[in-house]
Amino acid sequence: MMYGWLWRHLPGPVPVRVLLAAVLVAAVLAACFLWVYPAIAPFMPFNETTVGEG
């Protein structure tokens, strides 16, 4: 449902829509890796790993 809404609201013919959709996906991924993931990383439990000495 969301993808249909997004596709209908992108301007231009199909090749332009595909290019715009790819740019939007890249922008969302970049935002996640640059701001979202670093902001929540300190709160994730897998940062506290220990290796047993033995």
Backbone hydrogen bonds in HBPLUS format (Angstrom, degrees):
<---DONOR---> <-ACCEPTOR-->    atom                        ^
c    i                          cat <-CA-CA->   ^        H-A-AA   ^      H-
h    n   atom  resd res      DA  || num        DHA   H-A  angle D-A-AA Bond
n    s   type  num  typ     dist DA aas  dist angle  dist       angle   num
A0005-TRP N   A0001-MET O   3.10 MM   4  6.37 157.3  2.16 146.1 151.9     1
A0006-LEU N   A0002-MET O   2.90 MM   4  6.17 162.8  1.93 152.7 157.3     2
A0007-TRP N   A0003-TYR O   2.84 MM   4  5.99 162.1  1.87 147.4 152.7     3
A0008-ARG N   A0004-GLY O   2.96 MM   4  6.12 158.0  2.01 147.7 153.1     4
A0009-HIS N   A0005-TRP O   3.15 MM   4  6.32 137.7  2.34 141.6 152.3     5
A0009-HIS N   A0006-LEU O   3.16 MM   3  5.23 130.6  2.41  96.8 109.9     6
A0016-VAL N   A0013-PRO O   3.10 MM   3  5.52 119.8  2.48 109.8 123.9     7
A0017-ARG N   A0013-PRO O   2.97 MM   4  6.23 156.9  2.02 155.2 162.7     8
A0018-VAL N   A0014-VAL O   2.90 MM   4  6.11 158.9  1.94 158.8 163.7     9
A0019-LEU N   A0015-PRO O   3.09 MM   4  6.29 160.2  2.13 142.7 147.7    10
A0020-LEU N   A0016-VAL O   2.88 MM   4  6.09 162.8  1.91 151.3 156.2    11
A0021-ALA N   A0017-ARG O   2.84 MM   4  5.98 156.4  1.89 148.2 154.9    12
A0022-ALA N   A0018-VAL O   2.97 MM   4  6.18 155.1  2.03 146.9 153.4    13
A0023-VAL N   A0019-LEU O   2.98 MM   4  6.25 154.2  2.05 147.9 155.0    14
A0024-LEU N   A0020-LEU O   2.91 MM   4  6.15 155.3  1.97 147.4 154.1    15
A0025-VAL N   A0021-ALA O   2.95 MM   4  6.19 158.1  2.00 148.4 154.1    16
A0026-ALA N   A0022-ALA O   2.97 MM   4  6.17 161.6  2.00 147.4 152.4    17
A0027-ALA N   A0023-VAL O   2.91 MM   4  6.10 151.9  1.99 145.4 153.3    18
A0028-VAL N   A0024-LEU O   2.97 MM   4  6.21 158.1  2.02 149.6 154.9    19
A0029-LEU N   A0025-VAL O   2.98 MM   4  6.20 164.2  2.00 152.7 157.0    20
A0030-ALA N   A0026-ALA O   2.90 MM   4  6.03 158.9  1.95 146.0 152.2    21
A0031-ALA N   A0027-ALA O   2.94 MM   4  6.10 159.5  1.99 146.2 151.7    22
A0032-CYS N   A0028-VAL O   2.98 MM   4  6.21 155.6  2.04 147.2 153.9    23
A0033-PHE N   A0029-LEU O   2.98 MM   4  6.24 167.8  1.99 155.2 157.4    24
A0034-LEU N   A0030-ALA O   2.86 MM   4  5.89 151.1  1.95 150.4 158.5    25
A0035-TRP N   A0031-ALA O   2.92 MM   4  5.64 159.1  1.96 143.2 148.5    26
A0036-VAL N   A0031-ALA O   3.30 MM   5  6.67 162.8  2.33 144.2 149.4    27
A0037-TYR N   A0032-CYS O   2.82 MM   5  5.76 175.0  1.82 159.3 160.9    28
A0039-ALA N   A0035-TRP O   3.24 MM   4  6.10 144.0  2.38 135.0 144.3    29
A0039-ALA N   A0036-VAL O   3.13 MM   3  5.23 122.0  2.48  98.9 113.7    30
A0040-ILE N   A0036-VAL O   3.14 MM   4  6.45 145.6  2.26 152.6 161.8    31
A0041-ALA N   A0037-TYR O   2.98 MM   4  5.88 130.0  2.24 149.1 161.4    32
A0043-PHE N   A0040-ILE O   3.06 MM   3  5.55 146.0  2.18 114.9 124.6    33
A0044-MET N   A0041-ALA O   3.16 MM   3  5.35 167.4  2.17 113.6 117.5    34
A0048-GLU N   A0045-PRO O   3.24 MM   3  5.96 169.9  2.25 121.0 124.1    35
